[in-house]
Amino acid sequence: MNDASERCRAYATVARAIRFVRQNTASQPDLQQVADHVGMSPFHLQRTFTLWAGISPKRFLQYLTKEHARTLLRAQHDVLTTAHAAGLSGPGRLHELMVTCDAVTPGEVRALGDGLAITYGFGPTPFGWVIVGTTERGLCHLHFTASDNDLEAITQLQSDWPRATLMRDDDTLAETIERVFRLADGQQGLHLLLRGSNFQIKVWEALLSIAPGDVVSYQTLAAGIGNSRAQRAVGSALARNRIAWLIPCHRVICESGDVGGYRWGSELKLALLGFEAAYAASSK
């Protein structure tokens, strides 16, 4: 079994552990209780977490607390302003990816993908399975999904680009998926093809200024794009993001420190945030 598949399997256990801890926050379950819930010994749970996140379950779960989130919100209140003033597209981005965005034209939006060829495929990642779609102009679709044979995921891709020609090629897309989630520096840039309103694209591009391990509130994000009253519209734009992980809508949380909503589930959002917090801490 390769490393990607092993980490993907480990994530299933991590997600169950996160769900259990969230449901029992008041009692603060210890390692033994979490291990009992996921059907492992404490030793094997510790080993699984270390394989997946590089840190202990206790340390990882500390990153998921509301107090930790509040600390980040206070410390990073001006992260968008600072990043934009420095002319940076994403200071300290995970894997040091340089992401370039290209919006489809209004005419292409009306054409609903007519004449566009999209190659798509499924593959394992440290956060479960994904479906990825690419065109000659760049990556246009990246969704987390339940398995490598998810008809619902394919239907969603068809819905987003109803007149496009779709071709499945898991082998070809395996390299793209590995590249997107590779935990190493020095990679070449990625090009993203975005389809949305001018406001939505503005929100998505602003997200690239939030470094891994940092979070901002919906209010701060709205203010960062020059419209502090547009929190609801910002939330709607996040929900319509078609490119998970690379356009990090998971880094936006509530002012209270609550994780807030996420298109692919709150447990996954917490896992992404905790993973990035651990990665950022180890990189300092």
Buried (B, 14 or more C-beta within 10 A) or exposed (E): EEEBEBBBBBBEBBBBBBBBBBEEEEEEBEBEBBBBBBEBEBEEBBEBBBBBBBBBBEBBBBBBBBEBBBEBBEEBBEBBEEBBEEEBBBBBBBBEBBBEBBBBEEEBEEBBBEEBEBBBBBBBBBBBBBBBBBBEEBBBBBBBBEEBEBEEBBEBBBEBBEEBEBEBEBEEBBEBBBBBBBEEEEEEEBBBBBBBBEBBBBBBBBBBBBBBBBBBBBBBBBBBBEBEEBBEBBBBBBEBBBBBBBBBBBBBBBBEBEBBBBBBBBBBBBBBBBBBBBBBEEEE
